[in-house]
Amino acid sequence: MIIAHSPTSAASTAPRPKASQAPAAGAALCRRKFLHYYPDGFRDGDYLELERSYKLAAHARWHALLEPAAFRALLRQGRHAEVARHAVQVESRTNLLFSFEKMAIRDAVKSAAGARRFAEGLYAFLYGPGTDADRFAAWIETVGKLPRKQTRVLTWPVATVWGFLAEPREHLFLKPMVTKGAAERYGIPFAYRSRPNWETYAEALALARRVLRDNRDLKPKDLIDAQGFLWVMGSDEYPDIVPARNGKGR
């Protein structure tokens, strides 16, 4: 599913899990923490500025450069280096990857062989046939085989960042420690393994969609909002609030 041409079109198609499911054990406390920092929820001005707008801008940039038809055309013309350059440039305008990860992927796609492997593998992951599990597994194999210089290329952030920027209604950006911490606070099992794999990714997606369901009255739009919520739960940038006697946090 593509949020093409108009990034704001995501608003009408956020995932809708079954309403009969009870909220997770920690859902209320997590929601309280999120609203402590962003009282207007996913419409909060500070939230939009700090957690959403730059990701949405990167998504719009992606589709200006690499919407599916344009992506296919570049591959048919053998312009793999151009695809890789666009992908790296789109991500470079965000703070999602660590500097060593940005450097690793730039090194990995410098050669013609690396750029081709990356471009063809990324298209297959985003838009190719097969199940989600099969496409993700193939993408992980592709990233693992990219040329490497000083540091490893295959990390969870590298494996998930382009899916997230290209198709944020379908894919989640996964920061391992933050997601683990958020899952613990939310009370949802999360079978994390350090090497990227479909089972862990599927559980992270389930957690993200649970967040959207439990907070649907706050009108989340897509997995950008789920990722923003999880970041607030698990990141050191957002200390846990201290309960006060009147029931309100500091």
Residue pairs with C-beta under 8 A, 6 or more apart in sequence:
1 13
1 167
1 169
1 170
2 63
2 67
2 68
2 167
3 9
3 10
3 59
3 63
3 167
3 168
3 169
3 222
4 63
4 67
4 68
5 63
5 67
7 56
7 59
7 60
7 63
10 168
10 169
10 221
10 222
11 219
11 221
13 169
13 222
14 169
14 212
14 216
14 220
14 221
14 222
14 225
15 169
15 209
15 212
15 213
16 213
16 216
17 209
17 210
17 212
17 213
18 213
19 213
21 210
21 213
23 214
24 186
24 187
24 188
24 210
24 214
25 186
25 187
26 185
26 186
26 187
27 186
27 187
27 210
27 214
29 185
30 182
30 185
30 186
30 211
30 229
30 233
31 214
31 215
32 241
32 249
33 185
33 232
33 233
33 238
33 240
33 241
33 249
34 41
34 215
34 229
34 232
34 233
35 41
36 241
36 249
37 46
37 47
37 232
37 238
38 44
38 46
38 47
38 232
40 47
41 47
41 215
41 218
41 219
42 52
42 215
42 218
42 219
42 220
42 221
42 225
42 228
43 218
43 219
47 228
51 228
51 231
51 232
52 224
52 225
52 228
54 93
54 94
54 95
55 94
55 96
55 164
55 165
55 168
55 224
55 227
56 224
57 93
58 90
58 91
58 93
58 94
58 165
59 165
59 166
59 168
59 224
61 89
61 90
61 93
62 90
62 165
62 166
63 166
65 86
65 89
65 90
66 74
66 83
66 86
66 87
66 90
66 166
68 126
68 127
71 83
71 123
71 126
71 127
72 123
72 127
74 80
74 82
74 83
74 119
75 83
75 119
75 120
75 123
80 112
80 115
80 116
80 118
80 119
80 120
81 109
81 112
81 115
83 115
83 118
83 119
83 122
83 123
84 109
84 114
84 115
84 118
84 119
85 109
87 118
87 119
87 122
87 162
88 102
88 105
88 106
88 109
90 165
91 97
91 102
91 105
91 161
91 162
91 165
92 102
94 161
94 165
96 157
96 161
96 164
96 173
97 105
97 157
97 158
97 161
98 157
100 151
101 151
101 155
101 157
101 158
103 150
103 151
104 148
104 149
104 150
104 151
104 152
104 153
104 158
105 146
105 153
105 158
107 147
107 148
107 149
107 150
108 114
108 118
108 146
108 147
108 148
108 153
109 115
109 118
109 146
110 147
111 147
113 147
114 146
114 147
117 142
117 145
117 146
118 142
118 143
118 146
120 142
121 138
121 139
121 142
121 143
122 139
122 142
122 162
124 135
124 138
124 139
124 142
125 135
125 136
125 138
125 139
125 142
125 163
126 162
126 163
126 166
126 167
128 135
130 138
132 198
132 202
133 198
133 202
136 198
136 201
137 197
137 198
139 159
140 154
140 159
140 196
140 197
140 198
143 153
143 154
143 158
143 159
143 196
144 153
144 154
146 153
146 154
154 195
154 196
155 196
156 174
156 175
156 176
156 196
157 173
157 174
157 175
159 174
159 196
160 171
160 172
160 173
160 174
160 196
160 201
161 173
163 170
163 171
163 172
164 171
164 172
164 173
164 223
164 224
164 227
165 173
168 222
168 223
168 224
169 222
169 223
170 223
171 223
172 201
172 204
172 205
172 208
172 223
172 226
172 227
173 227
174 201
174 204
175 231
175 234
175 235
176 192
176 194
177 234
178 230
178 231
178 233
178 234
178 235
179 190
179 192
179 204
179 207
179 230
179 234
180 190
180 192
180 234
181 233
181 234
181 235
182 207
182 229
182 230
182 231
182 233
182 234
183 189
183 190
183 207
184 190
185 233
185 234
186 207
186 210
186 211
186 233
188 206
188 207
188 210
189 203
190 200
190 203
190 204
190 207
191 199
191 200
191 203
192 200
193 199
193 200
205 223
207 230
208 223
208 226
208 227
208 230
209 223
209 226
211 220
211 226
211 229
211 230
212 220
212 223
212 225
212 226
215 229
220 226
220 229
231 237
231 238
232 238
241 249
241 250
242 249
242 250
243 249
244 250
